[in-house]
Amino acid sequence: MDAIQHDLIGMLPGNEEQSIGAILVETGRLTAADAQVVAREQKASGVPFGAAAVQLGLVSQGDIDFALARQYDYPYVPARSGIVAPAVVAAYQPFGALAEHLRLLRSQVTLRWSNTRVGAKALAIAGVSRGEGRSFVAANLAVVFAQTGARTLLIDADLRNPSQHALFHVDNRYGLSSVLAGRVGSEAIVRIAALRNLYVLPAGPLPPNPQELLARSTFGMRLRSLEELFEVIVVDTTAAGNAADSQIVAAVSGATLLVVRKDNTPMKELCALQSALESAGSRIIGAVVNEQ
């Protein structure tokens, strides 16, 4: 994984602080001439530069939010940029109510996760059935962890119905299945440059033997080596009702967050899944009710 390690070192942000005006001009949201107009208005009225620019109608509040996020090293992508799919809300709408709920989830996960085995950095996201929102939660949880500055890896271990490559618009010709089959190495991991600290390992080509691939010792060995390079690893899994893949992934990860859909997930099946995962050796740190 030397290539990834080198990339991680090279991506660390600098300490230079830019003004709101400089950021707006640099990103094409404000012309240099208009910035001077705003500066004069700011001096005359005594309001902050951003407020003056909005009052003059030269920028929107969204532009100011973007500049503030850049100034405080809080990466997100512009809406409708095409960098991520609409479902990855935390990546392009970080100031909305849903993103706030995701940050609260991040806090709860961090508090409970810290009590698992020493050095554990991998968290499996599991659920009973398809359509409950496992991939949605995994993708957005990975984004909000990355936004804290933590080097974060999102792994798509659903080798039957993968979706992370589509959510982050990355190439799926190579991925986890290719790594476990010994066909590729760390080059299958893709950095999401706009989010700086986020990396994605897509599922790769659908294999004929997903459960057997995941059950190989290679998966555990790869995950442990990745824990040396990343501070947080979020692992998407297959619906437990479709196959036992998630039990294998959860056991190797060491900790699991369950996802249930309101008024949809049967309690009996959820309890059975919890028992199966705990028997497999994974610690359940909690459950999140998805209403999306």
C-alpha positions as CSV (number, residue, x, y, z in Angstrom):
1,M,0.0,0.0,0.0
2,D,3.0,2.3,-0.4
3,A,1.4,4.3,-3.2
4,I,-1.6,5.1,-1.0
5,Q,0.6,6.1,1.9
6,H,2.6,8.5,-0.4
7,D,-0.7,10.0,-1.7
8,L,-1.9,10.5,1.9
9,I,1.2,12.4,2.8
10,G,1.1,14.5,-0.3
11,M,-2.6,15.6,0.2
12,L,-2.2,17.1,3.7
13,P,-3.6,20.7,3.5
14,G,-1.4,23.7,4.1
15,N,-1.8,26.3,6.8
16,E,-2.4,29.3,4.6
17,E,-5.5,31.3,5.5
18,Q,-7.3,33.2,2.8
19,S,-9.8,35.9,3.2
20,I,-13.4,35.4,2.2
21,G,-13.0,37.9,-0.7
22,A,-9.8,36.1,-2.0
23,I,-11.6,32.8,-2.0
24,L,-14.6,34.2,-3.9
25,V,-12.4,35.8,-6.5
26,E,-10.1,32.7,-6.8
27,T,-13.1,30.4,-7.4
28,G,-14.8,32.8,-9.9
29,R,-17.7,33.7,-7.7
30,L,-16.7,37.3,-7.6
31,T,-14.7,39.5,-9.9
32,A,-11.7,41.5,-8.6
33,A,-13.5,44.8,-9.5
34,D,-16.6,43.7,-7.6
35,A,-14.5,42.7,-4.6
36,Q,-13.2,46.3,-4.4
37,V,-16.8,47.5,-4.5
38,V,-17.7,45.2,-1.7
39,A,-14.6,46.3,0.3
40,R,-15.7,49.9,0.1
41,E,-19.2,49.0,1.2
42,Q,-17.8,46.9,4.0
43,K,-15.8,49.9,5.2
44,A,-18.7,52.3,5.0
45,S,-21.3,50.1,6.7
46,G,-19.1,48.2,9.1
47,V,-20.6,44.8,8.2
48,P,-18.5,41.7,7.4
49,F,-17.3,41.3,3.8
50,G,-19.7,38.4,3.1
51,A,-22.7,40.3,4.4
52,A,-21.8,43.3,2.3
53,A,-21.4,41.2,-0.8
54,V,-24.8,39.6,-0.3
55,Q,-26.5,42.9,0.4
56,L,-25.1,44.3,-2.9
57,G,-26.4,41.2,-4.7
58,L,-23.0,40.3,-6.0
59,V,-23.0,36.8,-4.5
60,S,-25.5,34.5,-2.8
61,Q,-25.5,33.2,0.7
62,G,-24.5,29.8,-0.7
63,D,-21.3,31.4,-2.1
64,I,-20.5,32.8,1.3
65,D,-21.1,29.4,2.9
66,F,-18.7,27.9,0.4
67,A,-16.0,30.4,1.1
68,L,-16.4,29.9,4.9
69,A,-16.2,26.2,4.4
70,R,-13.0,26.6,2.4
71,Q,-11.6,29.0,5.0
72,Y,-12.2,26.6,7.8
73,D,-10.9,23.6,5.8
74,Y,-14.4,22.0,5.6
75,P,-14.5,20.4,2.1
76,Y,-17.7,19.8,0.2
77,V,-18.7,19.8,-3.5
78,P,-20.9,22.3,-5.3
79,A,-24.5,21.2,-5.8
80,R,-25.2,19.8,-9.3
81,S,-21.4,19.5,-9.9
82,G,-21.8,15.9,-10.9
83,I,-19.0,14.8,-8.6
84,V,-21.3,12.7,-6.5
85,A,-24.8,11.3,-6.9
86,P,-27.7,13.2,-5.3
87,A,-28.0,10.6,-2.5
88,V,-24.6,11.7,-1.1
89,V,-26.2,14.7,0.6
90,A,-23.4,15.4,3.1
91,A,-21.0,16.0,0.3
92,Y,-22.9,18.9,-1.4
93,Q,-25.4,20.1,1.2
94,P,-23.4,20.2,4.5
95,F,-25.4,23.0,6.1
96,G,-28.8,21.3,5.9
97,A,-30.9,19.5,8.5
98,L,-30.1,16.0,7.1
99,A,-26.3,16.7,7.2
100,E,-26.7,17.8,10.8
101,H,-28.4,14.5,11.6
102,L,-25.5,12.7,9.9
103,R,-23.0,14.6,12.0
104,L,-24.9,13.6,15.1
105,L,-24.8,10.0,14.0
106,R,-21.0,10.4,13.5
107,S,-20.7,11.6,17.1
108,Q,-22.7,8.7,18.5
109,V,-20.8,6.2,16.4
110,T,-17.5,7.7,17.5
111,L,-18.4,7.5,21.2
112,R,-19.6,3.9,21.0
113,W,-16.9,2.8,18.6
114,S,-14.1,3.9,20.9
115,N,-15.0,1.1,23.3
116,T,-14.3,-1.7,20.8
117,R,-11.0,-3.5,20.5
118,V,-7.9,-1.4,20.6
119,G,-6.8,-0.2,17.2
120,A,-10.0,-1.1,15.4
121,K,-10.8,1.3,12.6
122,A,-13.3,-0.6,10.5
123,L,-17.0,-0.4,10.8
124,A,-19.4,-2.6,8.9
125,I,-22.8,-1.2,7.9
126,A,-25.4,-4.0,7.9
127,G,-29.1,-4.5,7.4
128,V,-31.7,-7.1,6.9
129,S,-33.1,-6.3,3.4
130,R,-32.3,-4.4,0.3
131,G,-33.8,-0.9,0.2
132,E,-33.2,-0.1,3.8
133,G,-30.5,2.4,3.1
134,R,-27.2,0.7,4.0
135,S,-25.3,2.2,1.1
136,F,-26.8,5.7,1.7
137,V,-25.8,5.6,5.4
138,A,-22.3,4.2,4.6
139,A,-21.6,6.8,1.9
140,N,-22.8,9.8,3.9
141,L,-21.2,8.6,7.1
142,A,-17.8,8.2,5.3
143,V,-18.2,11.8,4.0
144,V,-18.9,13.4,7.4
145,F,-15.9,11.5,8.9
146,A,-13.7,12.7,6.1
147,Q,-15.0,16.3,6.6
148,T,-13.5,16.2,10.2
149,G,-10.0,15.8,8.6
150,A,-9.8,12.1,9.3
151,R,-8.3,10.0,6.5
152,T,-11.4,7.9,5.6
153,L,-11.8,4.8,3.4
154,L,-15.2,3.7,2.1
155,I,-15.2,0.0,1.0
156,D,-18.0,-1.5,-1.0
157,A,-18.1,-5.1,0.2
158,D,-21.5,-5.8,-1.4
159,L,-20.2,-8.0,-4.1
160,R,-23.7,-8.9,-5.2
161,N,-25.5,-5.5,-5.7
162,P,-22.8,-2.8,-5.3
163,S,-23.6,0.9,-5.5
164,Q,-20.8,3.0,-4.1
165,H,-19.1,3.3,-7.5
166,A,-22.3,4.9,-8.8
167,L,-22.7,7.2,-5.8
168,F,-19.2,8.6,-6.2
169,H,-18.9,8.2,-10.0
170,V,-15.8,6.1,-9.9
171,D,-14.6,3.4,-12.2
172,N,-15.8,-0.1,-11.2
173,R,-13.7,-2.2,-13.5
174,Y,-11.4,-2.9,-10.6
175,G,-12.3,-3.0,-6.9
176,L,-12.5,-5.2,-3.8
177,S,-13.3,-8.4,-5.8
178,S,-10.2,-7.8,-8.0
179,V,-8.0,-7.2,-4.9
180,L,-9.2,-10.4,-3.1
181,A,-8.7,-12.4,-6.3
182,G,-5.1,-11.1,-6.5
183,R,-5.6,-9.2,-9.8
184,V,-4.8,-5.7,-8.5
185,G,-3.4,-4.0,-5.4
186,S,-3.8,-0.5,-3.9
187,E,-4.4,1.1,-7.3
188,A,-8.0,0.0,-7.0
189,I,-8.5,2.6,-4.3
190,V,-9.8,5.9,-5.7
191,R,-9.3,9.2,-4.0
192,I,-12.3,11.6,-4.1
193,A,-10.2,14.7,-4.7
194,A,-12.9,17.2,-4.1
195,L,-13.5,15.8,-0.6
196,R,-9.7,15.6,0.1
197,N,-9.7,13.0,2.9
198,L,-12.1,10.5,1.4
199,Y,-11.0,7.4,-0.5
200,V,-13.3,4.8,-2.1
201,L,-12.6,1.1,-2.8
202,P,-15.5,0.1,-5.1
203,A,-16.7,-3.5,-5.3
204,G,-15.3,-4.3,-8.7
205,P,-16.6,-6.9,-11.1
206,L,-19.3,-9.2,-9.7
207,P,-17.6,-12.5,-8.9
208,P,-19.3,-15.9,-9.2
209,N,-18.2,-16.7,-5.6
210,P,-18.6,-13.6,-3.4
211,Q,-19.0,-15.4,-0.1
212,E,-15.9,-17.5,-0.7
213,L,-13.9,-14.5,-1.7
214,L,-14.8,-12.6,1.5
215,A,-14.2,-15.7,3.6
216,R,-10.5,-15.9,2.4
217,S,-7.9,-14.8,4.9
218,T,-6.8,-12.2,2.3
219,F,-9.8,-10.0,3.2
220,G,-8.8,-9.8,6.9
221,M,-5.2,-9.3,6.0
222,R,-6.0,-6.5,3.6
223,L,-8.3,-4.8,6.0
224,R,-5.7,-4.9,8.8
225,S,-3.1,-3.4,6.5
226,L,-5.5,-0.6,5.5
227,E,-6.1,0.2,9.1
228,E,-2.5,1.3,9.3
229,L,-3.1,3.9,6.6
230,F,-6.6,5.2,7.4
231,E,-8.1,6.6,10.5
232,V,-11.6,5.5,9.6
233,I,-12.8,2.6,7.4
234,V,-16.5,2.3,6.6
235,V,-17.6,-1.0,5.0
236,D,-20.8,-1.4,3.0
237,T,-22.3,-4.9,3.0
238,T,-24.8,-7.2,1.3
239,A,-28.3,-7.4,2.7
240,A,-28.2,-10.1,5.3
241,G,-31.5,-11.6,4.1
242,N,-29.9,-12.3,0.7
243,A,-26.7,-14.0,1.8
244,A,-24.4,-14.5,4.8
245,D,-21.7,-12.2,3.3
246,S,-22.5,-9.5,5.8
247,Q,-21.7,-11.8,8.7
248,I,-18.2,-12.5,7.3
249,V,-17.6,-8.8,6.7
250,A,-18.9,-7.8,10.1
251,A,-16.7,-10.4,11.9
252,V,-13.6,-9.2,10.1
253,S,-14.4,-5.5,10.7
254,G,-15.0,-6.1,14.4
255,A,-17.8,-3.5,14.8
256,T,-21.2,-3.1,13.1
257,L,-23.8,-0.4,12.8
258,L,-27.2,-1.7,11.9
259,V,-29.5,0.2,9.5
260,V,-33.3,-0.2,9.6
261,R,-36.0,1.4,7.7
262,K,-38.9,2.9,9.6
263,D,-42.1,0.9,9.3
264,N,-40.4,-1.6,7.0
265,T,-37.8,-3.7,8.8
266,P,-39.3,-6.7,10.6
267,M,-38.2,-6.7,14.3
268,K,-37.9,-10.5,14.4
269,E,-35.5,-10.5,11.4
270,L,-33.5,-7.6,12.9
271,C,-33.1,-9.4,16.2
272,A,-32.0,-12.6,14.3
273,L,-29.4,-10.6,12.4
274,Q,-28.1,-9.0,15.6
275,S,-27.7,-12.4,17.2
276,A,-26.0,-13.8,14.1
277,L,-23.5,-10.9,13.9
278,E,-22.7,-11.1,17.6
279,S,-22.2,-14.9,17.3
280,A,-19.8,-14.2,14.4
281,G,-17.7,-12.1,16.7
282,S,-18.8,-8.5,15.7
283,R,-19.8,-5.9,18.2
284,I,-23.1,-4.1,17.5
285,I,-22.5,-0.5,18.4
286,G,-26.1,0.6,17.6
287,A,-28.8,1.0,15.0
288,V,-29.9,3.9,12.9
289,V,-33.4,4.4,11.7
290,N,-33.4,5.5,8.1
291,E,-36.4,7.6,6.9
292,Q,-34.9,8.6,3.5
